Amino acid sequence: MIAGFTYVRPLGSGGFADVFLYEQDMPRRVAAVKVLRADAIDPEVRRSFNAEADVMARLSTHAAIVTIHQASISADGRPYLAMEYCPDTMAARYKREPLPVGEVLDVGVRLAAALETAHRAGLLHRDIKPSNVLINTYGAPVLADFGIAAALHDTGDSEVFAMSVPWSAPEVLREETSGSVQSEVWSLAATLYTLLAGRSPFELDDRSKNTSEQLTRRIARATYPKLPRAGLPPILDDLLQGAMQRDPSRRYPSMAAFADRLRDTQYRLGLPVTAFEVAAPEWAGAMPVRFHDESTRGPVVSTVARDSRRAARAARKVSTEVDRDGLPVARTAKRSGLSIALIAAGAGAGLVVVAFVAGRLTGLV
């Protein structure tokens, strides 16, 4: 039970959370609600969930990041996120059929812009893959699931190595780093490769040879496999190979640089060039996310002390009048059945008179 929402149906389930479709009462709209599973709530999971809520709230104004509507605690004490409902995912799309080249390049530029915005804010996603690229009701790609996001320069004593093997960079699989800008460049390129090829870069046609251990060994050697789909322009392999070098220092140095190559490829192929939209620089340093916050979140409570209301009560007893020379004069009104406050506003802008009778607004002249 979630106040202000009506349950519709389940959407999916994961290791730590379930996702349901709800209808919000006001404003009236459908929403995907991600709720922590009761048996999965512990300090580490709560920390990740708090960080996900904060990161998504901070970044979701970007057109290519899923919008978060609300985050709070359900009636049975389970934290939840209410997000925009997206009816499809890129994972489902590529499994039906490989995507057109123009669409993949467009998706790449949009996601690179979203990730560049996150990086400029000092945040890493750390789980870029097709199933975390949703398709909203307008058919546009949006990045979701910041559940294992982290600070770009985390100073914590320990690192959490969470990964989705087929799209993870070699250095992440070797646990040399839990994430970096260059490892995210790799993951985005591996995701785009998957959309074009219909499978992840290091998968083989023989599914028995695609266990996590076998994929990890092939990725660790990181010899770029050319796109297996016939008829694709060679420039696409050049583009993706530059982002999937085994040595991180040889990849594109930033998402902005990767986006430049994607947009140049669009131009060379005679395709519409997608706009690269990132947040303004002054936005990046505001409101840092606290990644180690394990506190229980709940309804907002006023932080205004009760004693501070005395000043407001005293102010109600003061009226402002105008003397013969047109200058404001303040005096204390007497207690009576009729209290009138005269407010002089703006010299030269006329006199505004607001009358309060027994505490209620009765006239404006």
C-alpha positions in Angstrom: 0.0 0.0 0.0 1.5 3.3 -1.1 -0.3 6.5 -0.2 -1.6 8.4 -3.3 -1.1 5.4 -5.6 -3.4 2.5 -6.8 -1.8 -0.8 -7.6 -2.3 -2.1 -11.2 0.0 -5.1 -11.9 3.5 -6.5 -11.6 6.2 -5.5 -14.1 9.3 -7.4 -13.0 11.4 -8.7 -10.2 15.1 -8.6 -9.4 17.5 -9.7 -6.7 16.7 -6.8 -4.3 13.6 -5.2 -5.6 10.3 -5.8 -7.3 8.8 -3.4 -9.9 5.0 -2.8 -10.2 2.8 -0.6 -12.3 0.7 1.8 -10.2 -1.6 4.7 -11.1 -0.9 7.9 -9.2 -4.0 9.7 -7.9 -2.8 13.3 -8.3 -1.6 14.1 -10.8 -3.3 11.3 -12.6 -0.6 9.2 -14.4 0.8 5.7 -14.5 4.2 5.1 -12.8 6.6 2.2 -12.4 7.2 1.7 -8.7 10.4 -0.1 -7.6 10.0 -1.5 -4.1 12.7 -3.1 -2.0 12.0 -6.7 -1.2 11.3 -7.2 2.5 13.8 -10.0 2.8 16.6 -8.0 1.1 16.6 -4.9 3.4 19.9 -4.5 5.1 22.2 -1.5 5.7 24.1 -2.0 2.4 21.0 -2.5 0.3 19.4 0.6 2.0 22.6 2.6 1.2 22.4 1.6 -2.4 18.7 2.4 -2.6 19.1 5.8 -1.0 21.9 6.6 -3.4 19.9 5.5 -6.4 17.0 7.8 -5.3 19.3 10.7 -4.8 21.3 10.2 -8.0 18.1 9.8 -10.2 16.4 12.8 -8.6 19.5 14.8 -9.4 20.0 13.6 -12.9 16.5 12.8 -14.1 15.9 16.2 -15.6 18.1 15.1 -18.5 16.1 13.9 -21.5 18.0 10.6 -21.7 17.7 9.6 -18.0 14.5 8.1 -16.6 12.4 10.6 -14.6 11.8 9.9 -10.9 8.5 11.2 -9.5 8.8 10.3 -5.8 10.7 8.3 -3.2 9.5 7.4 0.2 8.5 4.5 2.5 5.5 2.2 1.9 2.9 1.3 4.5 4.8 -1.9 5.5 8.1 0.0 5.8 9.7 -0.8 2.4 11.5 2.0 0.6 10.2 2.6 -2.9 10.9 4.8 -6.0 8.1 5.9 -8.3 9.4 6.6 -11.8 8.1 7.2 -15.3 6.7 4.1 -16.8 8.6 3.0 -19.9 6.8 0.3 -21.9 9.9 -1.3 -23.6 13.7 -1.8 -23.2 16.6 -2.0 -25.6 17.3 -5.5 -24.4 13.9 -6.6 -25.6 14.3 -4.7 -28.9 17.6 -6.2 -29.9 16.5 -9.8 -29.0 13.6 -9.4 -31.5 15.9 -8.1 -34.2 19.1 -6.0 -34.6 18.4 -2.2 -34.7 19.0 0.0 -37.7 22.4 1.8 -37.8 20.9 5.3 -37.7 18.9 4.5 -34.5 21.9 2.9 -32.8 24.1 5.9 -33.4 21.3 8.2 -32.2 20.9 6.2 -29.0 24.7 6.3 -28.6 24.8 10.1 -28.7 21.9 10.5 -26.3 23.3 8.1 -23.8 26.8 9.5 -24.1 25.3 13.0 -23.3 23.5 11.6 -20.2 26.6 9.8 -19.0 28.8 12.9 -19.6 26.3 14.9 -17.5 26.6 12.3 -14.7 30.4 12.3 -14.9 30.6 16.1 -14.8 28.5 15.8 -11.6 31.1 13.4 -10.2 28.9 10.3 -10.6 29.5 6.9 -12.3 26.6 4.6 -13.4 28.7 1.3 -13.3 26.0 -0.9 -14.9 25.5 0.2 -18.5 23.9 -2.5 -20.5 20.9 -2.9 -22.9 18.4 -3.9 -20.2 19.1 -0.6 -18.3 18.3 1.4 -21.4 14.5 1.8 -21.4 12.3 3.2 -24.1 9.8 5.8 -22.9 6.3 6.4 -24.3 7.8 8.8 -26.9 10.0 6.0 -28.2 13.2 7.7 -26.9 16.0 5.9 -25.0 16.4 6.7 -21.3 19.1 5.4 -18.9 17.8 3.7 -15.7 18.9 1.8 -12.7 21.6 3.7 -10.9 21.5 1.2 -8.1 25.2 0.6 -8.0 26.2 4.2 -8.9 29.2 5.6 -7.2 31.2 8.8 -6.7 33.7 9.4 -9.5 36.5 9.9 -6.9 35.2 7.7 -4.0 37.4 8.0 -0.9 35.8 5.1 0.9 38.0 2.3 2.4 36.4 -0.4 0.3 35.1 -0.8 -3.2 32.0 -2.7 -4.4 32.7 -4.8 -7.5 29.2 -5.2 -9.1 29.1 -5.9 -12.8 27.2 -7.4 -15.7 29.9 -9.5 -17.3 29.1 -9.3 -21.0 29.3 -5.4 -21.0 32.0 -4.9 -18.4 35.5 -3.6 -19.2 38.5 -5.9 -18.7 39.9 -3.9 -15.8 36.6 -4.2 -14.0 36.4 -7.9 -14.5 40.0 -8.2 -13.1 38.8 -6.1 -10.1 41.5 -3.5 -10.7 38.8 -0.8 -10.5 35.1 -0.8 -9.6 34.5 1.8 -12.3 36.0 4.8 -14.2 35.1 7.1 -17.1 37.1 4.8 -19.5 35.3 1.7 -18.2 32.0 3.3 -18.9 33.1 4.3 -22.4 33.8 0.5 -22.9 30.4 -0.5 -21.5 28.5 2.0 -23.7 30.4 0.8 -26.8 29.6 -2.8 -25.9 26.0 -1.9 -25.5 25.9 -0.3 -28.9 27.7 -3.3 -30.4 24.9 -5.5 -28.9 22.2 -3.4 -30.5 23.8 -3.7 -33.9 24.9 -7.4 -33.7 22.0 -8.9 -31.8 24.4 -10.3 -29.2 27.1 -9.0 -26.8 30.6 -8.6 -28.3 32.2 -11.7 -26.9 29.4 -14.1 -27.1 29.7 -17.1 -29.4 27.0 -18.8 -31.5 27.5 -21.9 -29.4 25.7 -20.9 -26.2 27.4 -23.6 -24.2 30.6 -21.6 -24.5 29.0 -18.4 -23.1 29.2 -19.0 -19.4 30.3 -16.1 -17.1 33.8 -17.6 -16.7 34.3 -18.1 -20.4 33.1 -14.6 -21.3 35.3 -13.2 -18.6 38.4 -14.9 -20.0 37.6 -13.7 -23.6 37.0 -10.1 -22.4 40.2 -10.1 -20.4 42.1 -10.8 -23.6 40.1 -8.1 -25.3 40.7 -8.7 -28.9 38.0 -6.6 -30.6 35.6 -8.9 -32.6 34.3 -7.3 -35.7 30.5 -6.9 -36.1 29.1 -10.2 -37.4 26.2 -8.6 -39.2 26.6 -8.4 -43.0 26.3 -5.2 -44.8 27.3 -2.8 -42.0 29.7 0.0 -43.0 33.3 -0.6 -41.8 33.4 2.8 -40.1 31.2 1.3 -37.3 34.0 -1.2 -36.4 36.5 1.6 -36.4 34.3 3.6 -34.1 33.6 0.8 -31.6 37.1 -0.5 -31.6 38.4 2.9 -30.4 36.1 2.6 -27.4 36.9 -1.0 -26.6 40.7 -1.0 -26.4 42.1 -3.4 -23.8 44.3 -0.5 -22.4 41.9 2.1 -20.9 44.3 4.9 -21.7 43.8 4.2 -25.4 40.0 4.6 -25.4 38.2 7.8 -25.9 39.1 10.0 -22.8 35.5 11.0 -22.1 31.9 10.5 -23.1 32.0 13.9 -24.8 34.9 12.6 -27.0 33.0 9.4 -27.7 29.9 11.4 -28.7 32.0 13.5 -31.1 33.0 10.3 -32.9 29.5 9.0 -32.9 28.2 12.3 -34.4 31.0 12.4 -37.0 30.0 8.9 -38.0 26.4 10.0 -38.4 27.7 12.9 -40.7 29.9 10.6 -42.8 27.1 8.1 -43.3 24.7 10.9 -44.4 22.4 10.5 -41.3 20.9 13.2 -39.2 23.3 14.4 -36.5 22.0 14.1 -33.0 22.3 17.1 -30.7 24.7 16.5 -27.8 22.9 17.8 -24.7 24.7 18.2 -21.4 23.9 20.1 -18.2 25.3 23.6 -17.7 28.8 23.6 -15.9 27.5 25.6 -12.9 25.0 22.8 -12.1 27.7 20.1 -11.7 29.0 21.0 -8.3 25.6 21.5 -6.5 24.1 19.1 -4.0 26.6 16.2 -3.8 25.1 12.7 -3.3 25.9 11.0 0.0 26.8 7.4 -1.1 27.2 6.1 2.5 23.8 7.2 3.8 22.1 4.2 5.5 19.4 6.2 7.3 15.8 5.4 7.1 13.9 7.9 4.9 10.4 8.9 5.6 7.8 11.8 5.5 9.3 15.3 5.5 9.1 16.9 8.9 9.2 20.7 9.4 12.6 22.0 10.7 11.1 25.3 11.8 11.2 25.7 15.5 7.8 26.4 17.2 9.2 29.4 19.1 9.9 31.1 15.8 6.1 31.6 15.4 6.1 34.2 18.1 7.6 36.7 15.6 4.9 36.0 13.1 2.2 36.6 15.8 3.8 39.8 16.8 4.0 41.0 13.2 0.2 40.6 12.8 -0.2 43.2 15.6 1.8 45.8 13.6 0.0 48.0 11.1 1.6 50.6 8.7 -0.2 53.8 8.0 0.6 57.0 6.0 1.0 60.4 7.7 0.0 63.8 6.2 3.3 64.0 4.3 2.8 60.6 2.6 5.4 58.8 4.7 4.8 55.4 6.3 4.2 55.3 10.0 4.2 52.0 12.0 2.2 51.6 15.2 0.8 48.7 17.3 -2.9 48.0 16.7 -5.2 47.7 19.7 -7.0 44.5 20.4 -10.6 44.8 19.4 -13.2 42.8 17.5 -12.1 44.5 14.3 -8.4 44.4 13.3 -7.3 46.4 10.3 -3.7 46.2 8.9 -2.7 48.9 6.4 0.2 48.0 4.2 2.0 50.6 2.2 3.8 49.0 -0.7 6.2 50.7 -3.1 6.8 54.4 -3.0 5.4 56.0 -6.1 3.5 52.8 -7.0 0.3 53.7 -5.2 -1.2 52.6 -1.9 -2.3 49.0 -1.4 -4.7 48.6 1.5 -5.5 45.1 2.7 -8.2 44.8 5.4 -8.3 41.8 7.7 -11.5 41.3 9.8 -11.2 38.7 12.5 -8.2 37.3 10.8 -9.8 37.0 7.3 -9.1 38.9 4.1 -12.0 41.1 3.3 -10.9 43.7 0.8 -8.2 45.0 -1.5 -8.1 48.6 -2.8 
